[in-house]
Amino acid sequence: MQGTTLLSTALAGLATKPRVLVSGSAVGYYGDRGDEVLTEDSSPGDGFLAEVVRAWEDATGPAADAGIRVVKLRSGIVQSPTGGALRKQLPMFKLGVGGPLGNGRQWVSWITLEDEIAAIVHLLDDDSLDGPVNVTAPEPVTGKGMAHALGKALHRPAVLPVPKAALSLVVGGQMADEMITASQRVVPAKLLAAGFTFRHPEVEPAMAALLAR
């Protein structure tokens, strides 16, 4: 957060300012919202993570005030078999003992790494886009749906849930509540309106493609 403030202030003070600042943010901005469909116009959520993301986005204020086009990129869970959440899940799913986290009814906003990179490039080039932009696949999925897609891609069962109590013991109650089992049904309204084309819009084909490599 302090780094973003410092960078925004420094850019604002330049004689020749950059055309755009893309600041990484997250869908944690929306908090735990159940089945509510969330767009860039949705209100911020409650909780520690939502407050951190909101403050992080506010730190870009000096750049925006100086006339720089600022994009607040709200990423979902980036899916790649070489890192992040997916890589951590793979060993259990390959053994056939994977399954949804918590009750599996929470909505998961996800995006493949390939689409994440393509979206960032689009945001750098498209001068019509500024402010918050959701960078998530257009088809969010429940935790059960994500587990099913992963199991199907690996040809393994994916029916053993990880109880929320167990998650709380491993990562702490607050992280389990606000990051792992929070429900965020986010859609990329701005990107879709701008004509951005997702290579992997649906989770089952996306998991099949990622894990076939």
CYANA upper distance limits for C-alpha pairs under 8 A (distance plus 0.5 A):
  1 MET  CA      5 THR  CA      6.82
  1 MET  CA     55 ALA  CA      7.82
  1 MET  CA     56 TRP  CA      5.63
  1 MET  CA     59 ALA  CA      7.09
  2 GLN  CA      6 LEU  CA      6.62
  2 GLN  CA     59 ALA  CA      8.22
  3 GLY  CA      7 LEU  CA      6.57
  4 THR  CA      8 SER  CA      6.45
  4 THR  CA     23 SER  CA      8.50
  4 THR  CA     56 TRP  CA      7.77
  4 THR  CA     59 ALA  CA      6.37
  4 THR  CA     60 THR  CA      7.00
  5 THR  CA      9 THR  CA      6.56
  5 THR  CA     59 ALA  CA      5.29
  5 THR  CA     60 THR  CA      6.77
  5 THR  CA     62 PRO  CA      8.14
  6 LEU  CA     10 ALA  CA      6.58
  7 LEU  CA     11 LEU  CA      6.62
  8 SER  CA     12 ALA  CA      6.59
  8 SER  CA     59 ALA  CA      7.78
  8 SER  CA     60 THR  CA      6.00
  8 SER  CA     61 GLY  CA      7.72
  8 SER  CA     62 PRO  CA      6.04
  8 SER  CA     63 ALA  CA      5.29
  9 THR  CA     13 GLY  CA      6.87
  9 THR  CA     62 PRO  CA      5.91
  9 THR  CA     63 ALA  CA      6.85
 10 ALA  CA     14 LEU  CA      7.17
 11 LEU  CA     17 LYS  CA      6.71
 11 LEU  CA     18 PRO  CA      7.76
 11 LEU  CA     63 ALA  CA      6.81
 12 ALA  CA     17 LYS  CA      7.33
 12 ALA  CA     62 PRO  CA      6.65
 12 ALA  CA     63 ALA  CA      5.45
 12 ALA  CA     65 ASP  CA      8.35
 12 ALA  CA     66 ALA  CA      5.79
 12 ALA  CA     68 ILE  CA      8.14
 13 GLY  CA     17 LYS  CA      8.35
 17 LYS  CA     68 ILE  CA      7.63
 18 PRO  CA     68 ILE  CA      7.27
 19 ARG  CA     68 ILE  CA      6.44
 19 ARG  CA     69 ARG  CA      6.83
 20 VAL  CA     68 ILE  CA      6.19
 20 VAL  CA     69 ARG  CA      5.13
 20 VAL  CA     70 VAL  CA      6.27
 20 VAL  CA     71 VAL  CA      8.04
 20 VAL  CA    124 LEU  CA      7.29
 21 LEU  CA     63 ALA  CA      8.27
 21 LEU  CA     68 ILE  CA      7.46
 21 LEU  CA     69 ARG  CA      6.76
 21 LEU  CA     70 VAL  CA      5.34
 21 LEU  CA     71 VAL  CA      6.73
 22 VAL  CA     70 VAL  CA      6.43
 22 VAL  CA     71 VAL  CA      5.21
 22 VAL  CA     72 LYS  CA      6.67
 22 VAL  CA     73 LEU  CA      7.18
 22 VAL  CA    120 ILE  CA      8.48
 22 VAL  CA    123 LEU  CA      8.13
 22 VAL  CA    124 LEU  CA      7.72
 23 SER  CA     57 GLU  CA      8.06
 23 SER  CA     60 THR  CA      8.09
 23 SER  CA     70 VAL  CA      7.87
 23 SER  CA     71 VAL  CA      6.61
 23 SER  CA     72 LYS  CA      5.60
 23 SER  CA     73 LEU  CA      6.43
 24 GLY  CA     72 LYS  CA      6.75
 24 GLY  CA     73 LEU  CA      5.49
 24 GLY  CA     74 ARG  CA      7.16
 24 GLY  CA     75 SER  CA      7.97
 25 SER  CA     53 VAL  CA      6.88
 25 SER  CA     56 TRP  CA      7.83
 25 SER  CA     57 GLU  CA      7.40
 25 SER  CA     72 LYS  CA      6.60
 25 SER  CA     73 LEU  CA      5.64
 25 SER  CA     74 ARG  CA      5.05
 25 SER  CA     75 SER  CA      6.77
 26 ALA  CA     53 VAL  CA      7.26
 26 ALA  CA     73 LEU  CA      7.41
 26 ALA  CA     74 ARG  CA      4.44
 26 ALA  CA     75 SER  CA      5.04
 26 ALA  CA     76 GLY  CA      6.81
 27 VAL  CA     31 GLY  CA      8.31
 27 VAL  CA     74 ARG  CA      5.63
 27 VAL  CA     75 SER  CA      6.24
 27 VAL  CA     76 GLY  CA      6.18
 27 VAL  CA    109 SER  CA      8.35
 27 VAL  CA    134 ASN  CA      7.77
 27 VAL  CA    184 GLN  CA      7.93
 27 VAL  CA    186 VAL  CA      7.90
 28 GLY  CA     49 LEU  CA      6.55
 28 GLY  CA     50 ALA  CA      5.87
 28 GLY  CA     53 VAL  CA      7.21
 28 GLY  CA    178 GLU  CA      8.28
 28 GLY  CA    179 MET  CA      7.94
 29 TYR  CA     44 PRO  CA      6.16
 29 TYR  CA     45 GLY  CA      6.61
 29 TYR  CA     49 LEU  CA      7.61
 29 TYR  CA     50 ALA  CA      4.82
 29 TYR  CA     51 GLU  CA      7.74
 29 TYR  CA     53 VAL  CA      5.89
 29 TYR  CA     54 ARG  CA      6.67
 29 TYR  CA     74 ARG  CA      8.35
 30 TYR  CA     38 LEU  CA      8.21
 30 TYR  CA     42 SER  CA      8.09
 30 TYR  CA     43 SER  CA      7.41
 30 TYR  CA     44 PRO  CA      5.30
 30 TYR  CA     45 GLY  CA      4.80
 30 TYR  CA     46 ASP  CA      8.05
 30 TYR  CA     50 ALA  CA      6.78
 30 TYR  CA    184 GLN  CA      7.57
 31 GLY  CA     44 PRO  CA      7.50
 31 GLY  CA     45 GLY  CA      4.64
 31 GLY  CA     46 ASP  CA      6.04
 31 GLY  CA     47 GLY  CA      7.16
 31 GLY  CA     49 LEU  CA      7.90
 31 GLY  CA     50 ALA  CA      6.06
 31 GLY  CA    178 GLU  CA      7.47
 31 GLY  CA    182 ALA  CA      7.63
 31 GLY  CA    183 SER  CA      8.27
 31 GLY  CA    184 GLN  CA      7.61
 32 ASP  CA     45 GLY  CA      7.37
 32 ASP  CA     46 ASP  CA      8.14
 32 ASP  CA    178 GLU  CA      7.35
 32 ASP  CA    182 ALA  CA      5.27
 32 ASP  CA    183 SER  CA      5.50
 32 ASP  CA    184 GLN  CA      6.57
 33 ARG  CA     45 GLY  CA      8.06
 33 ARG  CA    182 ALA  CA      8.08
 33 ARG  CA    183 SER  CA      6.14
 33 ARG  CA    184 GLN  CA      6.30
 33 ARG  CA    185 ARG  CA      8.13
 34 GLY  CA    106 GLN  CA      7.27
 34 GLY  CA    107 TRP  CA      7.83
 34 GLY  CA    182 ALA  CA      8.39
 34 GLY  CA    183 SER  CA      5.59
 34 GLY  CA    184 GLN  CA      7.18
 34 GLY  CA    185 ARG  CA      8.07
 35 ASP  CA    106 GLN  CA      8.43
 35 ASP  CA    107 TRP  CA      7.69
 35 ASP  CA    183 SER  CA      7.78
 35 ASP  CA    184 GLN  CA      8.09
 35 ASP  CA    185 ARG  CA      6.93
 36 GLU  CA    184 GLN  CA      8.24
 36 GLU  CA    185 ARG  CA      6.85
 37 VAL  CA    184 GLN  CA      8.44
 37 VAL  CA    185 ARG  CA      5.70
 37 VAL  CA    186 VAL  CA      6.53
 37 VAL  CA    187 VAL  CA      7.63
 38 LEU  CA     42 SER  CA      6.18
 38 LEU  CA    184 GLN  CA      7.90
 38 LEU  CA    185 ARG  CA      6.35
 38 LEU  CA    186 VAL  CA      5.09
 38 LEU  CA    187 VAL  CA      6.64
 39 THR  CA    134 ASN  CA      7.77
 39 THR  CA    186 VAL  CA      6.61
 39 THR  CA    187 VAL  CA      6.17
 39 THR  CA    188 PRO  CA      7.14
 39 THR  CA    189 ALA  CA      6.48
 40 GLU  CA    132 PRO  CA      6.48
 40 GLU  CA    133 VAL  CA      6.68
 40 GLU  CA    134 ASN  CA      6.91
 40 GLU  CA    188 PRO  CA      8.18
 40 GLU  CA    189 ALA  CA      7.53
 40 GLU  CA    190 LYS  CA      7.90
 44 PRO  CA     50 ALA  CA      7.42
 44 PRO  CA     54 ARG  CA      8.12
 45 GLY  CA     50 ALA  CA      6.23
 45 GLY  CA     51 GLU  CA      8.46
 46 ASP  CA     50 ALA  CA      6.28
 46 ASP  CA     51 GLU  CA      7.47
 47 GLY  CA     51 GLU  CA      6.79
 47 GLY  CA    178 GLU  CA      7.88
 48 PHE  CA     52 VAL  CA      6.73
 48 PHE  CA    178 GLU  CA      8.48
 49 LEU  CA     53 VAL  CA      6.74
 49 LEU  CA    178 GLU  CA      7.23
 50 ALA  CA     54 ARG  CA      6.61
 51 GLU  CA     55 ALA  CA      6.65
 52 VAL  CA     56 TRP  CA      6.58
 53 VAL  CA     57 GLU  CA      6.69
 54 ARG  CA     58 ASP  CA      6.70
 55 ALA  CA     59 ALA  CA      6.80
 56 TRP  CA     60 THR  CA      7.98
 57 GLU  CA     61 GLY  CA      8.33
 57 GLU  CA     72 LYS  CA      6.91
 60 THR  CA     64 ALA  CA      7.06
 60 THR  CA     70 VAL  CA      7.81
 61 GLY  CA     65 ASP  CA      6.50
 62 PRO  CA     66 ALA  CA      6.74
 63 ALA  CA     67 GLY  CA      7.20
 63 ALA  CA     68 ILE  CA      6.00
 63 ALA  CA     69 ARG  CA      8.35
 63 ALA  CA     70 VAL  CA      7.60
 64 ALA  CA     68 ILE  CA      5.57
 64 ALA  CA     69 ARG  CA      6.73
 64 ALA  CA     70 VAL  CA      6.31
 69 ARG  CA    127 ASP  CA      8.22
 69 ARG  CA    130 ASP  CA      6.57
 70 VAL  CA    130 ASP  CA      6.02
 70 VAL  CA    131 GLY  CA      6.42
 71 VAL  CA    123 LEU  CA      7.97
 71 VAL  CA    129 LEU  CA      7.62
 71 VAL  CA    130 ASP  CA      5.12
 71 VAL  CA    131 GLY  CA      5.24
 71 VAL  CA    132 PRO  CA      6.46
 71 VAL  CA    133 VAL  CA      7.30
 72 LYS  CA    130 ASP  CA      7.89
 72 LYS  CA    131 GLY  CA      5.90
 72 LYS  CA    132 PRO  CA      4.91
 72 LYS  CA    133 VAL  CA      6.49
 73 LEU  CA    132 PRO  CA      6.51
 73 LEU  CA    133 VAL  CA      5.64
 73 LEU  CA    134 ASN  CA      6.71
 73 LEU  CA    135 VAL  CA      6.95
 74 ARG  CA    132 PRO  CA      7.25
 74 ARG  CA    133 VAL  CA      6.35
 74 ARG  CA    134 ASN  CA      5.22
 74 ARG  CA    135 VAL  CA      6.14
 75 SER  CA    111 ILE  CA      8.49
 75 SER  CA    116 GLU  CA      8.42
 75 SER  CA    134 ASN  CA      6.66
 75 SER  CA    135 VAL  CA      5.21
 75 SER  CA    136 THR  CA      6.55
 76 GLY  CA    109 SER  CA      5.56
 76 GLY  CA    110 TRP  CA      5.26
 76 GLY  CA    111 ILE  CA      6.69
 76 GLY  CA    134 ASN  CA      8.27
 76 GLY  CA    135 VAL  CA      6.84
 76 GLY  CA    136 THR  CA      5.63
 77 ILE  CA     85 ALA  CA      8.09
 77 ILE  CA    108 VAL  CA      8.30
 77 ILE  CA    109 SER  CA      6.74
 77 ILE  CA    110 TRP  CA      4.95
 77 ILE  CA    111 ILE  CA      6.64
 77 ILE  CA    136 THR  CA      8.33
 78 VAL  CA     84 GLY  CA      7.73
 78 VAL  CA     85 ALA  CA      8.30
 78 VAL  CA    110 TRP  CA      6.37
 78 VAL  CA    111 ILE  CA      5.52
 78 VAL  CA    112 THR  CA      5.94
 78 VAL  CA    113 LEU  CA      6.12
 78 VAL  CA    116 GLU  CA      7.75
 79 GLN  CA     83 GLY  CA      8.46
 79 GLN  CA     84 GLY  CA      7.57
 79 GLN  CA     85 ALA  CA      7.58
 79 GLN  CA     86 LEU  CA      6.33
 79 GLN  CA    110 TRP  CA      7.36
 79 GLN  CA    111 ILE  CA      6.41
 79 GLN  CA    112 THR  CA      5.08
 79 GLN  CA    113 LEU  CA      6.23
 80 SER  CA     84 GLY  CA      7.32
 80 SER  CA     86 LEU  CA      6.55
 80 SER  CA     87 ARG  CA      7.40
 80 SER  CA    112 THR  CA      6.90
 80 SER  CA    113 LEU  CA      6.39
 80 SER  CA    210 LEU  CA      7.41
 81 PRO  CA     86 LEU  CA      6.19
 81 PRO  CA     87 ARG  CA      5.35
 81 PRO  CA     90 LEU  CA      8.22
 81 PRO  CA    210 LEU  CA      7.27
 81 PRO  CA    211 LEU  CA      7.42
 82 THR  CA     86 LEU  CA      8.45
 82 THR  CA     87 ARG  CA      6.32
 83 GLY  CA     87 ARG  CA      5.50
 83 GLY  CA     88 LYS  CA      7.96
 84 GLY  CA     88 LYS  CA      7.21
 85 ALA  CA     89 GLN  CA      6.89
 86 LEU  CA     90 LEU  CA      6.70
 87 ARG  CA     91 PRO  CA      8.25
 89 GLN  CA     93 PHE  CA      6.95
 89 GLN  CA     98 GLY  CA      8.00
 90 LEU  CA     94 LYS  CA      6.41
 91 PRO  CA     95 LEU  CA      6.91
 92 MET  CA     96 GLY  CA      6.97
 92 MET  CA     97 VAL  CA      5.97
 92 MET  CA     98 GLY  CA      5.57
 93 PHE  CA     97 VAL  CA      6.10
 93 PHE  CA     98 GLY  CA      4.71
 93 PHE  CA     99 GLY  CA      7.88
 93 PHE  CA    150 LEU  CA      8.03
 93 PHE  CA    151 GLY  CA      6.93
 93 PHE  CA    154 LEU  CA      8.07
 93 PHE  CA    156 ARG  CA      7.35
 93 PHE  CA    157 PRO  CA      8.23
 93 PHE  CA    158 ALA  CA      7.29
 94 LYS  CA     98 GLY  CA      8.23
 94 LYS  CA    154 LEU  CA      7.11
 94 LYS  CA    156 ARG  CA      7.18
 95 LEU  CA    156 ARG  CA      8.14
 96 GLY  CA    151 GLY  CA      8.32
 96 GLY  CA    156 ARG  CA      5.64
 96 GLY  CA    157 PRO  CA      5.84
 96 GLY  CA    158 ALA  CA      7.03
 97 VAL  CA    157 PRO  CA      7.66
 97 VAL  CA    158 ALA  CA      7.04
 97 VAL  CA    159 VAL  CA      8.12
 97 VAL  CA    160 LEU  CA      6.66
 98 GLY  CA    147 ALA  CA      7.93
 98 GLY  CA    151 GLY  CA      8.14
 98 GLY  CA    157 PRO  CA      7.88
 98 GLY  CA    158 ALA  CA      5.50
 98 GLY  CA    159 VAL  CA      7.28
 98 GLY  CA    160 LEU  CA      6.35
 98 GLY  CA    161 PRO  CA      7.82
 99 GLY  CA    144 LYS  CA      7.93
 99 GLY  CA    147 ALA  CA      5.88
 99 GLY  CA    148 HIS  CA      8.19
 99 GLY  CA    158 ALA  CA      4.94
 99 GLY  CA    159 VAL  CA      5.33
 99 GLY  CA    160 LEU  CA      5.03
 99 GLY  CA    161 PRO  CA      5.21
 99 GLY  CA    162 VAL  CA      7.21
100 PRO  CA    104 GLY  CA      5.54
100 PRO  CA    143 GLY  CA      5.87
100 PRO  CA    144 LYS  CA      5.62
100 PRO  CA    146 MET  CA      7.96
100 PRO  CA    147 ALA  CA      5.80
100 PRO  CA    158 ALA  CA      7.99
100 PRO  CA    159 VAL  CA      7.62
100 PRO  CA    160 LEU  CA      7.45
100 PRO  CA    161 PRO  CA      5.29
100 PRO  CA    162 VAL  CA      6.82
101 LEU  CA    143 GLY  CA      7.01
101 LEU  CA    144 LYS  CA      8.49
101 LEU  CA    161 PRO  CA      6.28
101 LEU  CA    162 VAL  CA      5.41
101 LEU  CA    163 PRO  CA      7.23
101 LEU  CA    164 LYS  CA      7.57
101 LEU  CA    180 ILE  CA      7.87
101 LEU  CA    181 THR  CA      7.32
102 GLY  CA    161 PRO  CA      6.88
102 GLY  CA    162 VAL  CA      6.02
102 GLY  CA    163 PRO  CA      5.35
102 GLY  CA    164 LYS  CA      5.06
102 GLY  CA    167 LEU  CA      8.34
102 GLY  CA    181 THR  CA      6.75
103 ASN  CA    143 GLY  CA      8.37
103 ASN  CA    161 PRO  CA      7.54
103 ASN  CA    163 PRO  CA      7.69
103 ASN  CA    164 LYS  CA      8.05
104 GLY  CA    142 THR  CA      6.80
104 GLY  CA    143 GLY  CA      4.70
104 GLY  CA    144 LYS  CA      5.10
104 GLY  CA    145 GLY  CA      8.44
104 GLY  CA    161 PRO  CA      8.09
105 ARG  CA    142 THR  CA      6.05
105 ARG  CA    143 GLY  CA      6.37
105 ARG  CA    144 LYS  CA      7.04
105 ARG  CA    183 SER  CA      8.50
106 GLN  CA    142 THR  CA      5.89
106 GLN  CA    143 GLY  CA      6.23
106 GLN  CA    181 THR  CA      6.81
106 GLN  CA    182 ALA  CA      6.85
106 GLN  CA    183 SER  CA      4.84
106 GLN  CA    184 GLN  CA      7.78
107 TRP  CA    140 PRO  CA      7.10
107 TRP  CA    141 VAL  CA      6.07
107 TRP  CA    142 THR  CA      4.74
107 TRP  CA    143 GLY  CA      6.69
107 TRP  CA    182 ALA  CA      8.17
107 TRP  CA    183 SER  CA      5.09
107 TRP  CA    184 GLN  CA      5.71
107 TRP  CA    185 ARG  CA      5.71
108 VAL  CA    140 PRO  CA      6.28
108 VAL  CA    141 VAL  CA      5.86
108 VAL  CA    142 THR  CA      6.03
108 VAL  CA    143 GLY  CA      6.64
108 VAL  CA    146 MET  CA      8.26
108 VAL  CA    183 SER  CA      7.00
108 VAL  CA    184 GLN  CA      6.47
108 VAL  CA    185 ARG  CA      6.96
109 SER  CA    136 THR  CA      6.52
109 SER  CA    137 ALA  CA      7.52
109 SER  CA    140 PRO  CA      5.42
109 SER  CA    141 VAL  CA      7.33
109 SER  CA    184 GLN  CA      6.79
109 SER  CA    185 ARG  CA      6.58
109 SER  CA    186 VAL  CA      6.30
109 SER  CA    187 VAL  CA      8.37
110 TRP  CA    136 THR  CA      5.94
110 TRP  CA    137 ALA  CA      6.34
110 TRP  CA    140 PRO  CA      7.07
111 ILE  CA    115 ASP  CA      6.98
111 ILE  CA    116 GLU  CA      6.92
111 ILE  CA    135 VAL  CA      7.89
111 ILE  CA    136 THR  CA      5.48
111 ILE  CA    137 ALA  CA      5.39
111 ILE  CA    200 HIS  CA      8.24
112 THR  CA    116 GLU  CA      6.69
112 THR  CA    137 ALA  CA      8.29
112 THR  CA    200 HIS  CA      7.38
112 THR  CA    206 ALA  CA      7.81
113 LEU  CA    117 ILE  CA      6.73
114 GLU  CA    118 ALA  CA      6.79
114 GLU  CA    199 ARG  CA      8.35
115 ASP  CA    119 ALA  CA      6.43
115 ASP  CA    198 PHE  CA      6.65
115 ASP  CA    199 ARG  CA      6.87
115 ASP  CA    200 HIS  CA      7.52
116 GLU  CA    120 ILE  CA      6.82
116 GLU  CA    135 VAL  CA      7.26
116 GLU  CA    136 THR  CA      8.27
117 ILE  CA    121 VAL  CA      6.86
118 ALA  CA    122 HIS  CA      6.70
119 ALA  CA    123 LEU  CA      6.62
119 ALA  CA    135 VAL  CA      7.45
119 ALA  CA    191 LEU  CA      8.45
119 ALA  CA    196 PHE  CA      7.99
120 ILE  CA    124 LEU  CA      6.74
121 VAL  CA    125 ASP  CA      6.91
122 HIS  CA    126 ASP  CA      6.40
122 HIS  CA    196 PHE  CA      8.00
123 LEU  CA    127 ASP  CA      8.18
123 LEU  CA    129 LEU  CA      7.20
129 LEU  CA    133 VAL  CA      8.40
129 LEU  CA    190 LYS  CA      8.14
129 LEU  CA    194 ALA  CA      8.42
133 VAL  CA    188 PRO  CA      7.52
133 VAL  CA    190 LYS  CA      6.69
133 VAL  CA    191 LEU  CA      7.68
134 ASN  CA    186 VAL  CA      7.86
134 ASN  CA    187 VAL  CA      7.26
134 ASN  CA    188 PRO  CA      5.24
134 ASN  CA    189 ALA  CA      7.75
134 ASN  CA    190 LYS  CA      7.74
134 ASN  CA    191 LEU  CA      8.00
135 VAL  CA    188 PRO  CA      6.42
135 VAL  CA    191 LEU  CA      8.15
136 THR  CA    140 PRO  CA      8.36
136 THR  CA    186 VAL  CA      7.58
136 THR  CA    187 VAL  CA      6.96
136 THR  CA    188 PRO  CA      6.33
137 ALA  CA    187 VAL  CA      7.55
137 ALA  CA    188 PRO  CA      7.48
137 ALA  CA    198 PHE  CA      7.71
137 ALA  CA    200 HIS  CA      7.74
137 ALA  CA    201 PRO  CA      5.74
137 ALA  CA    202 GLU  CA      7.71
138 PRO  CA    187 VAL  CA      5.83
138 PRO  CA    188 PRO  CA      6.45
138 PRO  CA    201 PRO  CA      6.19
138 PRO  CA    202 GLU  CA      8.05
139 GLU  CA    187 VAL  CA      7.68
139 GLU  CA    201 PRO  CA      6.62
139 GLU  CA    202 GLU  CA      6.23
139 GLU  CA    203 VAL  CA      7.97
140 PRO  CA    185 ARG  CA      6.49
140 PRO  CA    186 VAL  CA      7.19
140 PRO  CA    187 VAL  CA      7.66
141 VAL  CA    145 GLY  CA      6.18
141 VAL  CA    146 MET  CA      6.73
141 VAL  CA    185 ARG  CA      8.31
141 VAL  CA    203 VAL  CA      7.87
142 THR  CA    146 MET  CA      6.72
143 GLY  CA    147 ALA  CA      6.72
144 LYS  CA    148 HIS  CA      6.57
145 GLY  CA    149 ALA  CA      6.64
146 MET  CA    150 LEU  CA      6.73
146 MET  CA    203 VAL  CA      7.51
147 ALA  CA    151 GLY  CA      6.57
147 ALA  CA    158 ALA  CA      6.39
147 ALA  CA    159 VAL  CA      8.28
148 HIS  CA    152 LYS  CA      6.47
148 HIS  CA    157 PRO  CA      8.44
148 HIS  CA    158 ALA  CA      6.36
148 HIS  CA    159 VAL  CA      8.27
149 ALA  CA    153 ALA  CA      6.67
149 ALA  CA    203 VAL  CA      7.04
149 ALA  CA    204 GLU  CA      5.31
149 ALA  CA    207 MET  CA      6.91
149 ALA  CA    208 ALA  CA      8.45
150 LEU  CA    154 LEU  CA      6.85
150 LEU  CA    158 ALA  CA      8.15
150 LEU  CA    204 GLU  CA      8.00
150 LEU  CA    207 MET  CA      6.54
150 LEU  CA    208 ALA  CA      8.36
151 GLY  CA    155 HIS  CA      6.29
151 GLY  CA    156 ARG  CA      5.37
151 GLY  CA    157 PRO  CA      6.04
151 GLY  CA    158 ALA  CA      5.58
152 LYS  CA    156 ARG  CA      6.79
152 LYS  CA    157 PRO  CA      7.97
152 LYS  CA    204 GLU  CA      8.35
152 LYS  CA    208 ALA  CA      8.42
153 ALA  CA    204 GLU  CA      7.98
153 ALA  CA    207 MET  CA      6.53
153 ALA  CA    208 ALA  CA      5.30
153 ALA  CA    211 LEU  CA      7.22
154 LEU  CA    208 ALA  CA      8.50
154 LEU  CA    211 LEU  CA      7.89
162 VAL  CA    166 ALA  CA      7.28
162 VAL  CA    167 LEU  CA      7.60
163 PRO  CA    167 LEU  CA      7.04
164 LYS  CA    168 SER  CA      6.67
164 LYS  CA    176 ALA  CA      7.76
164 LYS  CA    181 THR  CA      8.20
165 ALA  CA    169 LEU  CA      6.89
166 ALA  CA    170 VAL  CA      6.93
167 LEU  CA    171 VAL  CA      6.54
167 LEU  CA    172 GLY  CA      7.70
167 LEU  CA    173 GLY  CA      8.16
167 LEU  CA    176 ALA  CA      6.56
168 SER  CA    172 GLY  CA      4.92
168 SER  CA    173 GLY  CA      4.84
168 SER  CA    174 GLN  CA      8.17
168 SER  CA    175 MET  CA      8.03
168 SER  CA    176 ALA  CA      5.99
169 LEU  CA    173 GLY  CA      7.68
171 VAL  CA    175 MET  CA      6.70
171 VAL  CA    176 ALA  CA      6.96
172 GLY  CA    176 ALA  CA      6.68
173 GLY  CA    177 ASP  CA      6.58
174 GLN  CA    178 GLU  CA      6.49
175 MET  CA    179 MET  CA      5.84
175 MET  CA    180 ILE  CA      7.25
176 ALA  CA    180 ILE  CA      5.41
176 ALA  CA    181 THR  CA      6.39
176 ALA  CA    182 ALA  CA      8.30
177 ASP  CA    181 THR  CA      5.96
177 ASP  CA    182 ALA  CA      6.19
178 GLU  CA    182 ALA  CA      5.68
188 PRO  CA    192 LEU  CA      6.73
189 ALA  CA    193 ALA  CA      6.63
190 LYS  CA    194 ALA  CA      6.63
191 LEU  CA    195 GLY  CA      6.97
191 LEU  CA    196 PHE  CA      5.92
192 LEU  CA    196 PHE  CA      5.97
192 LEU  CA    197 THR  CA      7.85
200 HIS  CA    205 PRO  CA      7.60
200 HIS  CA    206 ALA  CA      5.75
201 PRO  CA    206 ALA  CA      7.92
202 GLU  CA    206 ALA  CA      6.66
203 VAL  CA    207 MET  CA      6.54
204 GLU  CA    208 ALA  CA      6.71
205 PRO  CA    209 ALA  CA      6.58
206 ALA  CA    210 LEU  CA      6.63
207 MET  CA    211 LEU  CA      6.50
208 ALA  CA    212 ALA  CA      6.47
209 ALA  CA    213 ARG  CA      7.40
